[in-house]
Amino acid sequence: MSVRKRKWVTSRGEPKEAFVVDYVDQAGKRHLRTFDRKKTADAFHITVRSEVRDGTHTADAESITVAEAGKLWLLTAEQDGLERATIAGYQQHLNAYIGPRLGHIKLSRLSAPMVRSFTDKLLADGASANLVRRLKSSLGTLLADAQERGKVARNVVRDTKRRRRHNGRQERGGKLKVGVDIPTPTEIRALLQAAQGRAKPFLMTAIFTGLRASELRGLRWSDIDLKRGELHVRQRADRYHKIGPPKSKAGERTVPIPPQVLAELKQWKLACPKGKQDLVFPTRIGTIESHPNLIERVLLPTMLAAGVSVLKKDDAGKVVLGEEGKPVRLAKYTGFHSLRHFFASWCINRKADGGLELPAKVVQERLGHSTIVMTLDRYGHLFPRGDDAAELAAAESALLD
């Protein structure tokens, strides 16, 4: 294994030089790689020597492009039995973003700076921080699949630093905030007071059980024990109206139902449309309700009726006026996950503040998180700190007096 300089003269009589890395891979096959600068050649030489020694090197000639690796990644997702919606999301990431920008690059030449440039350009082009985070995660999963297939030595996504902000916007690791991401108790009370018809039992169940929207859409009356006051999460309905198991084993769980929610469900059962699937929150003909319909016909109208709203503004930050010259208002929280966030905060908050003050492990089980790490990463900052001034003073007094 060596680095040597190569000189030659072109057909036009121009002198040229390059640096060649000559090496043999772990399979005993010889390879040549040419570089314009010695510094770059030396760096590659050091890297390839280490990879060959560890048995992880993939030569350019044996490498595939990001686009080709993407096809194999989707095949793995199908073989692993991932949900149709999940695979569709991966396909969209690959076709609309990863493929057009990185698809032509060979995995062996993909670098951490290229990944950084990819995410920076997406943000500069107006992509949301959340979308960029998900695209980076998809690219990392794609490379992990290629690693297992022996198509690439390193997963360069793991070499990129975790960033907190980009141009003032949160990219990762941001804490959920009450009144921004999590509805306040006052907003929840207003929401429930404004709820009418089928919206009331649905929203009450969502708020005080923390079920995901897909779990609510797949909930059956046979999953609710009205005598014991608890419900069992055993299935969910995906975006294609297909009934399947919860997202994970931890998703199968039992959640207690508060008395007022239980009373509302008992009353709703008398009026609930009947269907073969025995659903608690079906369409008017008893079939699976779509997620967009619940957003547009239940959540958003109730938010606006409750006054839980914000002013609509244009790109310049000016308030948008309606036909009558009045400011246009939009629902403040636009997804059901905000209600799940509230449930989590209600479980965590002190009893003195109107919460349940449950231990972290119980909160994890109520939410159906696969690990307690997931719960603490998402909601850890909401748990009582236990080091407030009064508590510190009492502890100090008990120790020193």
Phi, psi and omega per residue, in radians:
M1 nan 2.185 -3.047
S2 -2.696 2.893 3.017
V3 -2.080 2.184 -3.137
R4 -2.338 2.674 3.109
K5 -1.560 2.436 3.100
R6 -2.124 2.258 3.110
K7 -2.090 2.540 3.081
W8 -2.770 2.962 3.125
V9 -2.099 2.294 -3.124
T10 -1.290 3.021 -3.141
S11 -1.118 -0.339 3.111
R12 -1.607 0.078 3.114
G13 1.470 0.229 -3.137
E14 -1.544 2.239 3.108
P15 -1.279 2.408 3.133
K16 -2.319 2.732 3.044
E17 -2.592 2.663 3.122
A18 -2.636 2.975 -3.134
F19 -2.104 2.216 -3.045
V20 -1.937 2.260 3.016
V21 -1.716 2.063 -3.106
D22 -1.911 2.031 -3.070
Y23 -2.563 2.858 3.085
V24 -2.034 2.247 -3.088
D25 -1.392 -3.112 -3.067
Q26 -1.138 -0.297 3.116
A27 -1.623 0.038 3.131
G28 1.492 0.198 -3.121
K29 -1.636 2.360 -3.101
R30 -1.472 2.498 3.138
H31 -2.424 2.613 3.050
L32 -2.168 2.352 3.100
R33 -2.321 2.217 -3.053
T34 -1.834 2.439 -3.138
F35 -2.321 2.661 3.128
D36 -1.346 -0.540 -3.073
R37 -2.115 2.532 -3.127
K38 -1.151 -0.625 -3.136
K39 -1.049 -0.745 3.135
T40 -1.188 -0.709 3.132
A41 -1.110 -0.729 3.132
D42 -1.110 -0.715 -3.139
A43 -1.118 -0.748 3.107
F44 -1.126 -0.685 -3.137
H45 -1.033 -0.772 3.131
I46 -1.123 -0.762 -3.115
T47 -1.141 -0.839 -3.079
V48 -1.171 -0.581 3.117
R49 -1.108 -0.730 3.121
S50 -1.167 -0.755 -3.127
E51 -1.138 -0.712 3.116
V52 -1.114 -0.726 3.121
R53 -1.079 -0.667 -3.128
D54 -1.479 -0.113 -3.141
G55 1.300 0.451 -3.079
T56 -2.018 0.075 -3.031
H57 -1.312 2.448 3.026
T58 -2.185 2.035 -3.122
A59 -1.289 2.730 3.126
D60 -0.927 -0.766 -3.072
A61 -1.101 -0.449 -3.109
E62 -1.780 -0.047 -3.129
S63 -1.444 2.868 3.080
I64 -2.147 2.935 -3.141
T65 -1.409 2.900 3.085
V66 -1.046 -0.691 3.136
A67 -1.102 -0.744 3.123
E68 -1.156 -0.696 3.089
A69 -1.130 -0.576 3.114
G70 -1.094 -0.692 3.120
K71 -1.122 -0.708 3.110
L72 -1.174 -0.642 3.108
W73 -1.072 -0.788 3.122
L74 -1.134 -0.626 3.099
L75 -1.110 -0.728 3.094
T76 -1.081 -0.727 3.135
A77 -1.056 -0.713 3.119
E78 -1.178 -0.747 -3.133
Q79 -1.150 -0.535 3.129
D80 -1.390 -0.081 3.097
G81 1.289 0.504 3.097
L82 -1.134 2.747 -3.115
E83 -1.067 2.611 3.132
R84 -0.998 -0.699 -3.134
A85 -1.149 -0.658 3.126
T86 -1.132 -0.791 3.142
I87 -1.129 -0.670 3.107
A88 -1.100 -0.654 3.092
G89 -1.150 -0.730 3.079
Y90 -1.074 -0.757 -3.135
Q91 -1.075 -0.710 3.135
Q92 -1.164 -0.704 3.078
H93 -1.053 -0.747 -3.097
L94 -1.202 -0.802 -3.053
N95 -1.285 -0.670 -3.001
A96 -1.623 -0.432 -3.015
Y97 -2.246 -1.039 -3.039
I98 -1.164 -0.824 -3.112
G99 -1.052 -0.938 -3.109
P100 -1.066 -0.521 -3.039
R101 -1.738 -0.537 -3.068
L102 -2.219 -0.115 -2.984
G103 -0.997 -0.555 -3.072
H104 -1.413 -0.206 -3.045
I105 -1.441 2.366 3.063
K106 -1.259 2.501 -3.115
L107 -1.012 -0.624 -3.114
S108 -1.178 -0.314 -3.128
R109 -1.864 -0.096 3.102
L110 -1.237 2.331 -3.071
S111 -2.230 2.887 3.087
A112 -1.049 -0.731 3.073
P113 -1.048 -0.602 3.098
M114 -1.145 -0.703 3.112
V115 -1.143 -0.727 3.116
R116 -1.086 -0.750 3.114
S117 -1.110 -0.678 3.116
F118 -1.033 -0.843 -3.123
T119 -1.242 -0.660 3.130
D120 -1.094 -0.746 -3.135
K121 -1.171 -0.634 3.091
L122 -1.081 -0.796 3.118
L123 -1.115 -0.710 3.133
A124 -1.144 -0.507 3.139
D125 -1.474 0.039 3.051
G126 1.767 0.065 3.100
A127 -1.165 2.523 -3.141
S128 -1.236 2.692 3.131
A129 -1.078 -0.615 3.138
N130 -1.153 -0.732 3.111
L131 -1.106 -0.764 -3.139
V132 -1.087 -0.699 3.104
R133 -1.069 -0.754 -3.123
R134 -1.215 -0.641 3.105
L135 -1.151 -0.703 3.117
K136 -1.137 -0.664 3.098
S137 -1.130 -0.728 3.112
S138 -1.110 -0.741 3.128
L139 -1.109 -0.698 3.114
G140 -1.121 -0.684 3.107
T141 -1.189 -0.665 3.079
L142 -1.031 -0.808 -3.126
L143 -1.195 -0.609 3.098
A144 -1.108 -0.691 3.089
D145 -1.129 -0.722 3.121
A146 -1.145 -0.620 3.087
Q147 -1.063 -0.779 -3.136
E148 -1.121 -0.495 3.135
R149 -1.494 -0.071 3.141
G150 1.344 0.417 -3.101
K151 -1.649 -0.210 3.129
V152 -2.699 2.580 -3.077
A153 -1.465 -0.652 -3.032
R154 -2.183 2.648 2.993
N155 -1.755 1.676 -3.002
V156 -1.214 -0.297 3.091
V157 -1.087 -0.595 3.140
R158 -1.246 -0.233 3.132
D159 -1.563 -0.112 3.135
T160 -1.540 2.472 -3.074
K161 -1.306 2.570 3.041
R162 -1.299 2.194 -3.101
R163 -1.879 2.538 -3.137
R164 -1.615 -0.743 -3.086
R165 -2.459 2.642 3.065
H166 -2.424 1.996 -3.098
N167 0.946 0.698 3.085
G168 1.453 -0.054 -3.110
R169 -1.782 2.509 3.127
Q170 -1.308 2.302 3.076
E171 -1.817 -0.859 -3.131
R172 -2.545 2.729 2.998
G173 1.342 0.163 3.136
G174 -1.243 2.502 -3.141
K175 -1.493 2.428 3.061
L176 -1.179 2.407 -3.078
K177 -2.064 2.379 3.074
V178 -1.183 2.291 -3.107
G179 1.575 -0.176 3.095
V180 -2.062 -0.961 3.100
D181 -1.839 -0.498 -3.079
I182 -2.013 2.160 3.095
P183 -1.056 2.554 3.096
T184 -1.385 2.805 3.066
P185 -0.960 -0.670 3.119
T186 -1.093 -0.739 3.118
E187 -1.155 -0.651 3.114
I188 -1.139 -0.753 3.116
R189 -1.076 -0.753 3.124
A190 -1.110 -0.694 -3.136
L191 -1.089 -0.782 -3.109
L192 -1.254 -0.563 3.086
Q193 -1.185 -0.528 -3.119
A194 -1.510 -0.278 -3.071
A195 -1.169 2.365 -3.124
Q196 -2.276 2.673 3.051
G197 1.039 -2.406 -3.082
R198 -1.181 -0.309 -3.129
A199 -1.121 -0.573 -3.043
K200 -1.178 -0.929 3.126
P201 -1.122 -0.583 -3.139
F202 -1.148 -0.875 -3.091
L203 -1.185 -0.657 3.116
M204 -1.101 -0.725 3.130
T205 -1.157 -0.744 3.136
A206 -1.088 -0.766 -3.054
I207 -1.222 -0.697 -2.995
F208 -1.839 0.134 3.006
T209 -2.180 -0.311 3.101
G210 1.246 0.298 3.134
L211 -1.164 2.553 3.017
R212 -1.184 2.761 -3.140
A213 -1.020 -0.700 -3.132
S214 -1.147 -0.585 3.125
E215 -1.270 -0.647 3.075
L216 -1.149 -0.698 -3.131
R217 -1.198 -0.450 3.127
G218 -1.730 0.011 -3.089
L219 -1.188 2.304 3.118
R220 -1.907 2.754 3.093
W221 -1.120 -0.522 3.114
S222 -1.208 -0.247 3.101
D223 -1.537 -0.099 -3.108
I224 -1.929 2.169 3.074
D225 -1.736 1.686 -3.066
L226 -1.204 -0.418 3.135
K227 -1.359 -0.762 -3.120
R228 -1.465 -0.276 3.135
G229 1.254 0.875 3.110
E230 -2.658 2.708 3.076
L231 -2.158 2.701 -3.099
H232 -2.060 2.162 3.099
V233 -1.541 1.930 -3.090
R234 -2.159 -0.270 -3.113
Q235 -2.704 2.983 3.093
R236 -2.583 2.831 3.103
A237 -1.977 2.166 -3.128
D238 -1.440 -3.108 -3.062
R239 -1.158 -0.307 3.128
Y240 -1.675 0.232 3.109
H241 1.146 0.531 3.100
K242 -1.801 2.265 3.127
I243 -1.444 2.329 3.127
G244 -2.651 -3.122 -3.137
P245 -1.243 2.893 3.064
P246 -1.017 2.952 -3.066
K247 -1.031 -0.549 -3.131
S248 -2.634 3.040 3.097
K249 -1.060 -0.625 3.127
A250 -1.176 -0.357 3.121
G251 -1.158 -0.447 3.058
E252 -1.361 1.961 -3.006
R253 -2.709 2.940 3.064
T254 -2.003 2.294 -3.097
V255 -2.187 2.235 3.104
P256 -1.213 2.591 -3.127
I257 -1.914 2.146 3.102
P258 -1.068 2.675 -3.057
P259 -0.937 -0.809 -3.099
Q260 -1.186 -0.606 3.078
V261 -1.181 -0.708 3.129
L262 -1.072 -0.758 3.119
A263 -1.106 -0.701 3.126
E264 -1.137 -0.691 3.135
L265 -1.167 -0.687 3.106
K266 -1.064 -0.718 3.123
Q267 -1.224 -0.683 -3.130
W268 -1.164 -0.557 -3.116
K269 -1.044 -0.546 3.132
L270 -1.214 -0.531 -3.093
A271 -1.789 -0.173 -3.046
C272 -1.114 2.278 3.084
P273 -1.003 2.409 -3.119
K274 -1.569 2.563 3.114
G275 -2.725 2.912 -3.103
K276 -1.095 -0.487 -3.067
Q277 -1.562 -0.023 3.035
D278 1.027 0.658 -3.051
L279 -1.354 2.551 3.131
V280 -1.375 -0.634 -3.116
F281 -2.218 1.209 -3.104
P282 -1.581 -3.090 2.978
T283 -1.270 -3.130 -3.122
R284 -1.191 -0.270 3.121
I285 -1.894 0.217 3.020
G286 1.529 0.142 -3.141
T287 -1.691 3.091 -3.109
I288 -1.154 2.224 3.114
E289 -1.380 2.506 3.135
S290 -1.443 2.629 3.125
H291 -1.084 -0.819 3.122
P292 -1.026 -0.650 3.122
N293 -1.108 -0.713 3.127
L294 -1.141 -0.637 3.090
I295 -1.162 -0.904 -3.016
E296 -1.309 -0.539 -3.026
R297 -1.865 -0.239 -3.123
V298 -2.067 -1.063 -3.015
L299 -1.197 -0.998 -3.030
L300 -1.101 -0.806 3.116
P301 -1.069 -0.649 -3.138
T302 -1.222 -0.660 3.074
M303 -1.026 -0.831 -3.108
L304 -1.154 -0.706 3.128
A305 -1.136 -0.532 -3.133
A306 -1.459 -0.139 -3.095
G307 1.371 0.245 3.086
V308 -1.548 1.418 -2.971
S309 -2.556 2.981 3.087
V310 -2.363 2.777 3.113
L311 -1.296 2.420 3.071
K312 -1.410 2.311 -3.133
K313 -2.197 2.642 3.103
D314 -1.476 -3.090 -3.084
D315 -1.079 -0.408 3.141
A316 -1.542 -0.013 3.125
G317 1.540 0.146 3.139
K318 -1.565 2.520 3.133
V319 -1.165 2.298 3.141
V320 -1.467 2.301 3.128
L321 -1.766 2.541 3.122
G322 -1.496 -2.963 -3.089
E323 -1.086 -0.586 -3.120
E324 -1.575 0.147 3.132
G325 1.426 0.153 3.122
K326 -1.643 2.592 3.121
P327 -1.040 2.422 3.094
V328 -1.486 2.323 -3.138
R329 -1.975 2.563 3.120
L330 -2.119 2.682 3.070
A331 -1.042 2.378 -3.070
K332 -1.225 -0.690 3.135
Y333 -2.030 2.162 -2.960
T334 -1.857 0.049 -3.133
G335 -2.402 2.688 -3.127
F336 -1.197 -0.313 -3.125
H337 -1.148 -0.396 3.082
S338 -1.117 -0.583 3.107
L339 -1.257 -0.597 3.057
R340 -1.155 -0.664 3.065
H341 -1.077 -0.707 3.135
F342 -1.117 -0.757 3.123
F343 -0.991 -0.770 3.132
A344 -1.057 -0.779 -3.124
S345 -1.165 -0.615 3.119
W346 -1.149 -0.699 3.092
C347 -1.129 -0.609 -3.025
I348 -1.478 -0.670 -3.014
N349 -1.042 2.684 3.130
R350 -1.103 2.649 3.098
K351 -1.086 -0.598 3.122
A352 -1.102 -0.403 3.139
D353 -1.767 0.213 3.110
G354 1.575 0.182 3.140
G355 -1.768 -3.056 -3.131
L356 -1.683 -0.349 3.129
E357 0.961 0.884 -3.113
L358 -1.507 2.639 3.061
P359 -1.121 2.734 -3.085
A360 -1.024 -0.666 -3.116
K361 -1.121 -0.676 3.124
V362 -1.201 -0.702 3.101
V363 -1.056 -0.746 3.099
Q364 -1.003 -0.790 -3.116
E365 -1.173 -0.682 3.138
R366 -1.136 -0.652 -3.110
L367 -1.423 -0.318 -3.111
G368 1.339 0.494 3.080
H369 -1.320 2.514 -3.103
S370 -1.242 -0.492 3.125
T371 -2.427 2.720 3.093
I372 -1.250 -0.423 3.085
V373 -1.052 -0.720 3.119
M374 -1.055 -0.752 3.141
T375 -1.129 -0.799 -3.096
L376 -1.238 -0.624 3.087
D377 -1.085 -0.654 -3.067
R378 -1.462 -0.723 -2.972
Y379 -2.195 0.116 -3.066
G380 -0.977 -0.596 -3.101
H381 -1.227 -0.211 -3.120
L382 -1.523 -0.316 -3.121
F383 -1.165 2.509 3.093
P384 -0.967 2.342 -3.069
R385 -1.286 -0.511 3.139
G386 1.288 0.206 3.134
D387 -2.270 0.512 3.094
D388 -1.141 2.812 -3.028
A389 -0.972 -0.783 -3.099
A390 -1.125 -0.733 -3.125
E391 -1.199 -0.642 3.100
L392 -1.133 -0.729 3.141
A393 -1.109 -0.723 -3.132
A394 -1.147 -0.728 -3.139
A395 -1.145 -0.710 3.141
E396 -1.119 -0.746 -3.124
S397 -1.109 -0.717 -3.138
A398 -1.134 -0.548 -3.092
L399 -1.444 -0.673 -2.980
L400 -1.719 -0.472 -3.072
D401 -1.426 nan nan
